[in-house]
Amino acid sequence: MYSLKNLLALTCLLVPMFIQAQDANDVYRLSQTDLKGTARFVSMAGAFGALGGDLSTLTQNPAGIGVYRSSDVGVSLNFDFQSATAKQNNQNVGATNQFKFNCNNAGYVGAYNLNSDLVPNFNWGFTYNRAASFNRHTKGGINNLNSSLSNYIAWGTDLAGVSEGDLATSKGFDPYQDGNAPWLSILAYDSYLINPNSQGENFQGLYGDGTLANGEFETIEEGGINEYSINLGGNIAHKIYWGLGFGITDINYESYTYYGESMTNAYITDSKGVKTKGEADYGLQNGLHTYGSGYNLKFGLIFKPVNSFRLGFAFHTPTYYSLKDEAWADMGFEYSNDIGSGSAVTNNSYYGESWYQIRTPWKFIASVAAIVGKKGIISFDYEYIGYQTMSVLSDRGYEYLDTKSRIGDYYKASSIFRIGGEYRVNNKLSVRAGYSYQTSPVNDEAYNNRMNIYASGTIPSYSFMKMQQYITVGLGYRYKSIYTDLAYSNQRKESEFHAFSPVLYSNGIEPSPTAKLIDTNNQLVFTFGLRF
């Protein structure tokens, strides 16, 4: 049972529903990073925080630049073979495959010998790193729905206190521009998904007693996060290595999402307002383009008490982004009554635009590495990511406190454990392997359908990650000052797709339709470089 206080709080959340462009789930999506970098870095699963001497460490532990005793220039290319499977009740309900190619790392480090025992060298460097790739294609079906998106929209529209007059277009009144009604409510009303009930007091959706329904979904995402890092560093008596990095990032994210339902015995309304039962089919399409830039700082230390043992520490500030969204949505529908078929488009086909800022979570990395014999290296990293510290702000820098509260409700800190090893077969050839595991950043109540999940814009669907792992192997070859490396990584990510939020009625919760998503990415990375 939910008290009046709970319902009033929900009403406050839903009044701006679908108008504010970004919310908790969106800032989380834009805060993700992937295992990207040089082939040596990838082949050891990124467990490099205490090692250094690799171009990728400039974006992980900046102190790694202090380990360099000679200059370095290199470029890395990667080939991604991606697949995604959707499951319901352990049965496959959808699958996709795609191939992508990128340059994911390039950089230069200049090492300068100072001829001093106390401060042997001072180094600087610049790297480009593909911090994250958004490329993803998922689709699937959800059979035997226990609710409907139309009912969810009707419920939210009622809680927002919206009347039919707030939704209907009339002479001199455009509800998208002149009113305060949620855009998704207007779109659903124009598409006959929600209609006033027989008393005219509340809205009702299409799903009711005796309704049978199936759903389908598809999401196509493209783009990525690029980071350009400038680093300074050095060492003190070959015992303490330090580094400072300044990163400039740019985001480009594009998505197309679709969710549709097919119903029999749906509760539909004809053009005269008469309630009937019949067949109903509709689909909601959304397009979103997010782009902008940001900056961050990174600090790092590596301590080498003896030659065979190292400790590493790094701290990453949040990335401070200024972003813009361009979005549109339309609804196509077909009913077995005199309404027939048609479509509706948000805001008369114009893009909805918004400007805002986000703050990604801060990170802390602790690392340890050891030299085994004269040929082996083993390294371990622990990374703490404070997802609960994310925030969304207006374009003028005012924090949205309600969004901040929801971030704390949905998300918690996540941990990443990495272990990597390298064995030098001879002076030219090395073999490597690694493993990385990330825990879920989602609170149990949110993940398990026990709370309302706020939807921003006109995209009601969302996904929550359960776990992510990487299994990696690689080879390295050195010939004089030239080096080339090869890495293979297998990424597996398990998530839960939710078509829309659970619905909190006064007598309990109606769970949202869900499907299990399994994303797999088999990645090949080639690095070519020169030490001089």
Order of alpha helices (4+ residues) and beta strands (2+ residues): alpha-alpha-alpha-beta-beta-beta-beta-alpha-alpha-alpha-alpha-beta-beta-beta-beta-beta-beta-beta-beta-beta-beta-beta-beta-alpha-beta-beta-alpha-beta-beta-beta-beta-beta
